[in-house]
Amino acid sequence: MVNKKKGRKFRIHYIPLIVIAVLLGIIYTSIVSRETLDSRSVNITLRSKDELDADYYEDMAKTDLADKLSIPISEIKTVQTEKTEFNDTSLGCPEKNKFYAQVITPGFNITLSAREKAYDYHAGSEKVVICPL
């Protein structure tokens, strides 16, 4: 009988330590997961295709032209931007041997100038294409 009492005392003394260890584990896990979420937070603005505006497409066109001409974007000026509807997804600038969906595609005609030359871009469906003037 003496052995049984010693065994019970042994278990009773360790119960508070086990409870404390479990609580510390829960607290640590919540702090670590909160810090991980905070450090990985990213602000993202999602827009539908219909909400994409002229500024968005102008920036895309300027970036494309700057890459093609190997010049800084600051040297490119917007001459004109007009909202329009294209007859298909080629945005009015079809490439040979390519097929395009025959749907009305909302977009923009964007005219840029750089180094005393004008460039015509058609924009819509989250893309820009350069077209001959």
SESE-837028 format. One record per atom (N, C-alpha, C): atom name; x, z, y. Coordinates in Angstrom, 2 decimals. Layout:
N
+-------+---------+---------+---------+
| atome |      c1 |      c3 |      c2 |
+-------+---------+---------+---------+
|    CA |       X |       Z |       Y |
...
+-------+---------+---------+---------+
***
This chain:
133
+-------+---------+---------+---------+
| atome |      c1 |      c3 |      c2 |
+-------+---------+---------+---------+
|     N |    0.78 |    0.00 |   -1.19 |
|    CA |    0.00 |    0.00 |    0.00 |
|     C |    0.83 |    0.00 |    1.27 |
|     N |    1.95 |    0.59 |    1.22 |
|    CA |    2.82 |    0.64 |    2.38 |
|     C |    3.26 |   -0.77 |    2.77 |
|     N |    3.54 |   -1.61 |    1.79 |
|    CA |    3.96 |   -2.97 |    2.07 |
|     C |    2.88 |   -3.78 |    2.78 |
|     N |    1.61 |   -3.52 |    2.43 |
|    CA |    0.52 |   -4.25 |    3.06 |
|     C |    0.44 |   -3.91 |    4.55 |
|     N |    0.61 |   -2.64 |    4.93 |
|    CA |    0.55 |   -2.25 |    6.33 |
|     C |    1.69 |   -2.87 |    7.13 |
|     N |    2.87 |   -2.91 |    6.54 |
|    CA |    4.00 |   -3.50 |    7.25 |
|     C |    3.75 |   -4.98 |    7.48 |
|     N |    3.18 |   -5.66 |    6.51 |
|    CA |    2.86 |   -7.07 |    6.66 |
|     C |    1.86 |   -7.30 |    7.77 |
|     N |    0.86 |   -6.45 |    7.89 |
|    CA |   -0.14 |   -6.59 |    8.94 |
|     C |    0.47 |   -6.36 |   10.31 |
|     N |    1.32 |   -5.37 |   10.45 |
|    CA |    1.98 |   -5.11 |   11.73 |
|     C |    2.83 |   -6.29 |   12.15 |
|     N |    3.48 |   -6.86 |   11.18 |
|    CA |    4.32 |   -8.04 |   11.46 |
|     C |    3.48 |   -9.16 |   12.06 |
|     N |    2.35 |   -9.45 |   11.45 |
|    CA |    1.47 |  -10.52 |   11.95 |
|     C |    0.87 |  -10.15 |   13.30 |
|     N |    0.44 |   -8.96 |   13.49 |
|    CA |   -0.20 |   -8.53 |   14.73 |
|     C |    0.77 |   -8.63 |   15.90 |
|     N |    2.02 |   -8.30 |   15.71 |
|    CA |    3.00 |   -8.36 |   16.79 |
|     C |    3.30 |   -9.79 |   17.22 |
|     N |    3.20 |  -10.75 |   16.31 |
|    CA |    3.52 |  -12.13 |   16.63 |
|     C |    2.34 |  -12.92 |   17.19 |
|     N |    1.14 |  -12.42 |   17.06 |
|    CA |   -0.04 |  -13.14 |   17.58 |
|     C |    0.07 |  -13.35 |   19.10 |
|     N |    0.40 |  -12.33 |   19.90 |
|    CA |    0.53 |  -12.58 |   21.36 |
|     C |    1.62 |  -13.61 |   21.67 |
|     N |    2.71 |  -13.60 |   20.91 |
|    CA |    3.77 |  -14.58 |   21.14 |
|     C |    3.29 |  -16.00 |   20.81 |
|     N |    2.52 |  -16.14 |   19.76 |
|    CA |    1.98 |  -17.45 |   19.39 |
|     C |    1.01 |  -17.94 |   20.46 |
|     N |    0.16 |  -17.04 |   20.95 |
|    CA |   -0.79 |  -17.41 |   22.00 |
|     C |   -0.04 |  -17.83 |   23.26 |
|     N |    0.96 |  -17.11 |   23.65 |
|    CA |    1.76 |  -17.45 |   24.83 |
|     C |    2.45 |  -18.80 |   24.64 |
|     N |    3.00 |  -19.06 |   23.48 |
|    CA |    3.69 |  -20.34 |   23.21 |
|     C |    2.70 |  -21.50 |   23.30 |
|     N |    1.51 |  -21.32 |   22.75 |
|    CA |    0.49 |  -22.38 |   22.82 |
|     C |    0.08 |  -22.63 |   24.26 |
|     N |   -0.15 |  -21.58 |   25.03 |
|    CA |   -0.53 |  -21.73 |   26.44 |
|     C |    0.58 |  -22.42 |   27.24 |
|     N |    1.81 |  -22.03 |   27.02 |
|    CA |    2.94 |  -22.68 |   27.71 |
|     C |    3.02 |  -24.17 |   27.35 |
|     N |    2.77 |  -24.49 |   26.09 |
|    CA |    2.77 |  -25.89 |   25.66 |
|     C |    1.69 |  -26.69 |   26.36 |
|     N |    0.50 |  -26.11 |   26.49 |
|    CA |   -0.60 |  -26.79 |   27.17 |
|     C |   -0.26 |  -26.99 |   28.65 |
|     N |    0.25 |  -25.96 |   29.29 |
|    CA |    0.60 |  -26.07 |   30.72 |
|     C |    1.70 |  -27.11 |   30.91 |
|     N |    2.73 |  -27.07 |   30.09 |
|    CA |    3.83 |  -28.03 |   30.21 |
|     C |    3.33 |  -29.46 |   30.02 |
|     N |    2.49 |  -29.68 |   29.03 |
|    CA |    1.96 |  -31.02 |   28.75 |
|     C |    1.15 |  -31.53 |   29.92 |
|     N |    0.32 |  -30.70 |   30.53 |
|    CA |   -0.50 |  -31.15 |   31.66 |
|     C |    0.37 |  -31.48 |   32.87 |
|     N |    1.44 |  -30.71 |   33.11 |
|    CA |    2.33 |  -30.98 |   34.24 |
|     C |    3.09 |  -32.28 |   34.01 |
|     N |    3.64 |  -32.46 |   32.84 |
|    CA |    4.42 |  -33.66 |   32.54 |
|     C |    3.54 |  -34.90 |   32.61 |
|     N |    2.34 |  -34.85 |   32.04 |
|    CA |    1.46 |  -36.03 |   32.07 |
|     C |    1.02 |  -36.34 |   33.48 |
|     N |    0.78 |  -35.34 |   34.31 |
|    CA |    0.39 |  -35.56 |   35.70 |
|     C |    1.54 |  -36.21 |   36.48 |
|     N |    2.78 |  -35.73 |   36.29 |
|    CA |    3.93 |  -36.31 |   36.96 |
|     C |    4.14 |  -37.75 |   36.52 |
|     N |    3.96 |  -38.03 |   35.24 |
|    CA |    4.13 |  -39.38 |   34.72 |
|     C |    3.11 |  -40.32 |   35.34 |
|     N |    1.87 |  -39.88 |   35.44 |
|    CA |    0.84 |  -40.73 |   36.05 |
|     C |    1.13 |  -40.97 |   37.52 |
|     N |    1.56 |  -39.91 |   38.24 |
|    CA |    1.84 |  -40.06 |   39.66 |
|     C |    3.00 |  -41.02 |   39.90 |
|     N |    4.03 |  -40.97 |   39.07 |
|    CA |    5.20 |  -41.82 |   39.28 |
|     C |    4.94 |  -43.26 |   38.89 |
|     N |    3.90 |  -43.51 |   38.10 |
|    CA |    3.59 |  -44.87 |   37.67 |
|     C |    2.42 |  -45.47 |   38.44 |
|     N |    1.90 |  -44.77 |   39.42 |
|    CA |    0.75 |  -45.28 |   40.16 |
|     C |    1.14 |  -46.49 |   40.98 |
|     N |    0.28 |  -47.50 |   40.97 |
|    CA |    0.50 |  -48.73 |   41.72 |
|     C |   -0.82 |  -49.09 |   42.40 |
|     N |   -0.74 |  -49.45 |   43.66 |
|    CA |   -1.94 |  -49.89 |   44.36 |
|     C |   -2.12 |  -51.37 |   44.12 |
|     N |   -3.26 |  -51.75 |   43.57 |
|    CA |   -3.56 |  -53.14 |   43.29 |
|     C |   -4.90 |  -53.47 |   43.92 |
|     N |   -4.93 |  -54.56 |   44.67 |
|    CA |   -6.17 |  -55.03 |   45.22 |
|     C |   -6.58 |  -56.27 |   44.45 |
|     N |   -7.71 |  -56.19 |   43.79 |
|    CA |   -8.20 |  -57.32 |   43.03 |
|     C |   -9.26 |  -58.04 |   43.85 |
|     N |   -9.15 |  -59.34 |   43.90 |
|    CA |  -10.14 |  -60.14 |   44.60 |
|     C |  -10.66 |  -61.20 |   43.65 |
|     N |  -11.92 |  -61.53 |   43.79 |
|    CA |  -12.43 |  -62.64 |   43.00 |
|     C |  -11.91 |  -63.93 |   43.62 |
|     N |  -11.99 |  -65.03 |   42.88 |
|    CA |  -11.49 |  -66.30 |   43.39 |
|     C |  -12.21 |  -66.70 |   44.67 |
|     N |  -13.46 |  -66.31 |   44.81 |
|    CA |  -14.22 |  -66.65 |   46.00 |
|     C |  -13.77 |  -65.88 |   47.23 |
|     N |  -13.13 |  -64.74 |   47.02 |
|    CA |  -12.72 |  -63.90 |   48.13 |
|     C |  -11.32 |  -64.23 |   48.66 |
|     N |  -10.60 |  -65.10 |   48.00 |
|    CA |   -9.26 |  -65.43 |   48.46 |
|     C |   -9.39 |  -66.15 |   49.79 |
|     N |   -8.67 |  -65.70 |   50.79 |
|    CA |   -8.84 |  -66.23 |   52.12 |
|     C |   -7.71 |  -67.17 |   52.53 |
|     N |   -7.87 |  -67.74 |   53.72 |
|    CA |   -6.91 |  -68.71 |   54.23 |
|     C |   -5.50 |  -68.13 |   54.33 |
|     N |   -5.37 |  -66.88 |   54.77 |
|    CA |   -4.04 |  -66.26 |   54.89 |
|     C |   -3.32 |  -66.22 |   53.55 |
|     N |   -4.05 |  -65.91 |   52.51 |
|    CA |   -3.47 |  -65.86 |   51.17 |
|     C |   -2.87 |  -67.22 |   50.80 |
|     N |   -3.65 |  -68.29 |   51.01 |
|    CA |   -3.19 |  -69.63 |   50.65 |
|     C |   -2.10 |  -70.13 |   51.60 |
|     N |   -2.18 |  -69.77 |   52.87 |
|    CA |   -1.12 |  -70.15 |   53.81 |
|     C |    0.21 |  -69.55 |   53.38 |
|     N |    0.18 |  -68.28 |   52.99 |
|    CA |    1.40 |  -67.62 |   52.52 |
|     C |    1.96 |  -68.31 |   51.27 |
|     N |    1.06 |  -68.68 |   50.34 |
|    CA |    1.51 |  -69.40 |   49.14 |
|     C |    2.14 |  -70.74 |   49.50 |
|     N |    1.50 |  -71.48 |   50.42 |
|    CA |    2.01 |  -72.79 |   50.81 |
|     C |    3.35 |  -72.66 |   51.53 |
|     N |    3.47 |  -71.68 |   52.41 |
|    CA |    4.74 |  -71.47 |   53.13 |
|     C |    5.86 |  -71.10 |   52.17 |
|     N |    5.56 |  -70.26 |   51.20 |
|    CA |    6.57 |  -69.88 |   50.21 |
|     C |    7.01 |  -71.09 |   49.40 |
|     N |    6.05 |  -71.92 |   48.99 |
|    CA |    6.37 |  -73.13 |   48.24 |
|     C |    7.23 |  -74.08 |   49.06 |
|     N |    6.85 |  -74.31 |   50.30 |
|    CA |    7.61 |  -75.23 |   51.16 |
|     C |    9.00 |  -74.68 |   51.45 |
|     N |    9.11 |  -73.39 |   51.70 |
|    CA |   10.42 |  -72.78 |   51.94 |
|     C |   11.33 |  -72.97 |   50.74 |
|     N |   10.79 |  -72.83 |   49.54 |
|    CA |   11.58 |  -73.04 |   48.32 |
|     C |   12.00 |  -74.50 |   48.19 |
|     N |   11.08 |  -75.42 |   48.46 |
|    CA |   11.38 |  -76.85 |   48.33 |
|     C |   12.44 |  -77.31 |   49.34 |
|     N |   12.36 |  -76.78 |   50.57 |
|    CA |   13.30 |  -77.20 |   51.61 |
|     C |   14.52 |  -76.29 |   51.72 |
|     N |   14.53 |  -75.21 |   50.96 |
|    CA |   15.61 |  -74.20 |   51.02 |
|     C |   15.82 |  -73.69 |   52.45 |
|     N |   14.72 |  -73.29 |   53.07 |
|    CA |   14.77 |  -72.73 |   54.42 |
|     C |   14.01 |  -71.41 |   54.43 |
|     N |   14.26 |  -70.57 |   55.44 |
|    CA |   13.50 |  -69.32 |   55.53 |
|     C |   12.04 |  -69.59 |   55.91 |
|     N |   11.14 |  -68.75 |   55.45 |
|    CA |    9.72 |  -68.90 |   55.75 |
|     C |    9.47 |  -68.84 |   57.25 |
|     N |   10.30 |  -68.12 |   57.97 |
|    CA |   10.11 |  -67.98 |   59.43 |
|     C |   10.22 |  -69.31 |   60.17 |
|     N |   10.87 |  -70.31 |   59.56 |
|    CA |   10.99 |  -71.63 |   60.19 |
|     C |    9.77 |  -72.52 |   59.96 |
|     N |    8.80 |  -72.03 |   59.21 |
|    CA |    7.61 |  -72.83 |   58.88 |
|     C |    6.43 |  -72.32 |   59.71 |
|     N |    5.74 |  -73.23 |   60.34 |
|    CA |    4.58 |  -72.89 |   61.17 |
|     C |    3.31 |  -73.51 |   60.59 |
|     N |    2.22 |  -72.80 |   60.74 |
|    CA |    0.92 |  -73.34 |   60.33 |
|     C |    0.35 |  -74.13 |   61.50 |
|     N |    0.06 |  -75.41 |   61.26 |
|    CA |   -0.51 |  -76.27 |   62.29 |
|     C |   -2.03 |  -76.15 |   62.26 |
|     N |   -2.60 |  -76.24 |   61.04 |
|    CA |   -4.05 |  -76.22 |   60.92 |
|     C |   -4.45 |  -75.79 |   59.51 |
|     N |   -5.57 |  -75.07 |   59.44 |
|    CA |   -6.14 |  -74.69 |   58.15 |
|     C |   -7.65 |  -74.92 |   58.24 |
|     N |   -8.17 |  -75.72 |   57.31 |
|    CA |   -9.60 |  -76.02 |   57.28 |
|     C |  -10.17 |  -75.68 |   55.91 |
|     N |  -11.31 |  -75.01 |   55.92 |
|    CA |  -12.00 |  -74.73 |   54.66 |
|     C |  -12.67 |  -76.02 |   54.20 |
|     N |  -12.62 |  -76.29 |   52.90 |
|    CA |  -13.19 |  -77.52 |   52.37 |
|     C |  -13.64 |  -77.33 |   50.92 |
|     N |  -14.23 |  -78.35 |   50.36 |
|    CA |  -14.58 |  -78.37 |   48.94 |
|     C |  -13.99 |  -79.63 |   48.33 |
|     N |  -13.28 |  -79.47 |   47.22 |
|    CA |  -12.67 |  -80.59 |   46.52 |
|     C |  -13.59 |  -81.01 |   45.38 |
|     N |  -13.54 |  -82.29 |   45.00 |
|    CA |  -14.42 |  -82.82 |   43.96 |
|     C |  -14.02 |  -82.41 |   42.55 |
|     N |  -12.77 |  -81.97 |   42.37 |
|    CA |  -12.31 |  -81.54 |   41.06 |
|     C |  -11.19 |  -80.52 |   41.21 |
|     N |  -10.67 |  -80.06 |   40.10 |
|    CA |   -9.64 |  -79.02 |   40.14 |
|     C |   -8.25 |  -79.54 |   40.48 |
|     N |   -8.14 |  -80.85 |   40.73 |
|    CA |   -6.84 |  -81.38 |   41.19 |
|     C |   -6.63 |  -81.07 |   42.66 |
|     N |   -7.66 |  -80.57 |   43.31 |
|    CA |   -7.63 |  -80.24 |   44.74 |
|     C |   -7.36 |  -81.49 |   45.59 |
|     N |   -7.79 |  -82.64 |   45.10 |
|    CA |   -7.64 |  -83.88 |   45.87 |
|     C |   -6.27 |  -84.51 |   45.74 |
|     N |   -5.42 |  -83.98 |   44.91 |
|    CA |   -4.06 |  -84.51 |   44.71 |
|     C |   -3.79 |  -84.65 |   43.21 |
|     N |   -4.46 |  -85.57 |   42.54 |
|    CA |   -4.28 |  -85.69 |   41.09 |
|     C |   -2.90 |  -86.22 |   40.71 |
|     N |   -2.39 |  -85.74 |   39.61 |
|    CA |   -1.14 |  -86.24 |   39.05 |
|     C |   -1.48 |  -87.22 |   37.93 |
|     N |   -0.63 |  -88.23 |   37.75 |
|    CA |   -0.86 |  -89.22 |   36.70 |
|     C |   -0.84 |  -88.55 |   35.33 |
|     N |   -1.68 |  -89.08 |   34.44 |
|    CA |   -1.77 |  -88.62 |   33.04 |
|     C |   -2.21 |  -87.17 |   32.89 |
|     N |   -2.89 |  -86.64 |   33.88 |
|    CA |   -3.44 |  -85.29 |   33.79 |
|     C |   -4.95 |  -85.39 |   33.95 |
|     N |   -5.66 |  -84.52 |   33.25 |
|    CA |   -7.11 |  -84.48 |   33.34 |
|     C |   -7.51 |  -83.21 |   34.09 |
|     N |   -8.56 |  -83.33 |   34.88 |
|    CA |   -9.02 |  -82.21 |   35.69 |
|     C |  -10.51 |  -81.99 |   35.49 |
|     N |  -10.93 |  -80.74 |   35.55 |
|    CA |  -12.34 |  -80.41 |   35.43 |
|     C |  -13.08 |  -80.99 |   36.64 |
|     N |  -14.18 |  -81.66 |   36.37 |
|    CA |  -14.95 |  -82.30 |   37.43 |
|     C |  -15.98 |  -81.32 |   37.98 |
|     N |  -15.51 |  -80.36 |   38.74 |
|    CA |  -16.37 |  -79.36 |   39.35 |
|     C |  -16.01 |  -79.22 |   40.82 |
|     N |  -17.00 |  -78.87 |   41.62 |
|    CA |  -16.73 |  -78.61 |   43.03 |
|     C |  -15.83 |  -77.38 |   43.11 |
|     N |  -14.70 |  -77.54 |   43.79 |
|    CA |  -13.71 |  -76.47 |   43.88 |
|     C |  -13.52 |  -76.09 |   45.34 |
|     N |  -13.92 |  -74.88 |   45.74 |
|    CA |  -13.71 |  -74.46 |   47.12 |
|     C |  -12.23 |  -74.25 |   47.41 |
|     N |  -11.82 |  -74.57 |   48.63 |
|    CA |  -10.42 |  -74.39 |   48.97 |
|     C |  -10.14 |  -74.67 |   50.44 |
|     N |   -8.89 |  -75.02 |   50.70 |
|    CA |   -8.45 |  -75.24 |   52.08 |
|     C |   -7.52 |  -76.42 |   52.16 |
|     N |   -7.58 |  -77.15 |   53.28 |
|    CA |   -6.55 |  -78.12 |   53.66 |
|     C |   -5.64 |  -77.39 |   54.63 |
|     N |   -4.37 |  -77.32 |   54.33 |
|    CA |   -3.41 |  -76.59 |   55.16 |
|     C |   -2.32 |  -77.56 |   55.60 |
|     N |   -2.11 |  -77.64 |   56.90 |
|    CA |   -1.02 |  -78.47 |   57.43 |
|     C |    0.06 |  -77.54 |   57.98 |
|     N |    1.26 |  -77.71 |   57.46 |
|    CA |    2.40 |  -76.92 |   57.90 |
|     C |    3.41 |  -77.83 |   58.58 |
|     N |    4.24 |  -77.23 |   59.43 |
|    CA |    5.34 |  -78.01 |   60.02 |
|     C |    6.64 |  -77.24 |   59.86 |
|     N |    7.67 |  -78.01 |   59.58 |
|    CA |    9.01 |  -77.44 |   59.45 |
|     C |   10.01 |  -78.52 |   59.78 |
|     N |   10.98 |  -78.17 |   60.61 |
|    CA |   12.02 |  -79.12 |   61.00 |
|     C |   11.43 |  -80.44 |   61.50 |
|     N |   10.45 |  -80.30 |   62.39 |
|    CA |    9.81 |  -81.43 |   63.07 |
|     C |    9.13 |  -82.42 |   62.13 |
|     N |    8.66 |  -81.94 |   60.98 |
|    CA |    7.95 |  -82.78 |   60.04 |
|     C |    6.70 |  -82.03 |   59.55 |
|     N |    5.61 |  -82.77 |   59.33 |
|    CA |    4.36 |  -82.15 |   58.87 |
|     C |    4.23 |  -82.26 |   57.35 |
|     N |    3.62 |  -81.25 |   56.75 |
|    CA |    3.40 |  -81.21 |   55.31 |
|     C |    1.95 |  -80.82 |   55.06 |
|     N |    1.29 |  -81.57 |   54.18 |
|    CA |   -0.11 |  -81.33 |   53.87 |
|     C |   -0.22 |  -80.63 |   52.52 |
|     N |   -0.87 |  -79.47 |   52.52 |
|    CA |   -1.11 |  -78.72 |   51.29 |
|     C |   -2.61 |  -78.62 |   51.06 |
|     N |   -3.01 |  -78.70 |   49.81 |
|    CA |   -4.38 |  -78.43 |   49.41 |
|     C |   -4.33 |  -77.16 |   48.57 |
|     N |   -5.27 |  -76.28 |   48.84 |
|    CA |   -5.25 |  -74.97 |   48.19 |
|     C |   -6.62 |  -74.61 |   47.65 |
|     N |   -6.63 |  -73.92 |   46.52 |
|    CA |   -7.85 |  -73.43 |   45.89 |
|     C |   -7.56 |  -73.03 |   44.47 |
|     N |   -8.46 |  -72.34 |   43.84 |
|    CA |   -8.29 |  -71.88 |   42.45 |
|     C |   -6.96 |  -71.19 |   42.23 |
|     N |   -6.56 |  -70.39 |   43.22 |
|    CA |   -5.34 |  -69.60 |   43.16 |
|     C |   -4.06 |  -70.43 |   43.03 |
|     N |   -4.07 |  -71.65 |   43.58 |
|    CA |   -2.84 |  -72.47 |   43.57 |
|     C |   -2.80 |  -73.32 |   44.82 |
|     N |   -1.62 |  -73.80 |   45.14 |
|    CA |   -1.44 |  -74.74 |   46.25 |
|     C |   -0.68 |  -75.95 |   45.73 |
|     N |   -1.03 |  -77.13 |   46.23 |
|    CA |   -0.31 |  -78.34 |   45.85 |
|     C |    0.00 |  -79.11 |   47.13 |
|     N |    1.19 |  -79.69 |   47.18 |
|    CA |    1.57 |  -80.50 |   48.32 |
|     C |    1.08 |  -81.92 |   48.08 |
|     N |    0.50 |  -82.52 |   49.11 |
|    CA |   -0.07 |  -83.86 |   49.01 |
|     C |    0.58 |  -84.75 |   50.07 |
|     N |    0.75 |  -86.04 |   49.74 |
|    CA |    1.30 |  -86.93 |   50.76 |
|     C |    0.31 |  -87.10 |   51.91 |
|     N |    0.83 |  -87.17 |   53.12 |
|    CA |   -0.04 |  -87.35 |   54.29 |
|     C |   -0.53 |  -88.78 |   54.40 |
+-------+---------+---------+---------+
***
